[in-house]
Amino acid sequence: MRRYRYIICLLLAGAMLFYAVPRLNVYGGGLEGGFTITWLAFALIVIAGNLTALLYEPKSKVNVRTRRKVVTSNRKRMRSYE
C-alpha cells in the first residue's frame, strides 16, 4: 500500500515541476530568485525522498511467514520418515 503512495507522490511532484519550472525565474534578483532556488531545492528533496523510500522499501512480512511454514512442514516430514 505504501508503494502506491510513493508513486503518487512522485507523480504529483513531477507534475508540479512540469507546471512550475517554465514560470519560475531562476535569474531573477533578490527575493524572487531566492524563492525560485529554494522551491526547486525542496521539490528535488521531495522527489529524492520518495524515490529512496520506493527503492529501499523492506520486503513484505508475508514472504517470511510462508518460508517458516515451508521449513516447519519439511521438518515434520523428515521426522515422520525416521
Secondary structure, DSSP 8 states (H G I E B T S, - for coil): -HHHHHHHHHHHHHHHHHHHGGG--TT--THHHHHHHHHHHHHHHHHHHHHHHHHT----HHHHHHHHHHHHHHHHHHHHH-
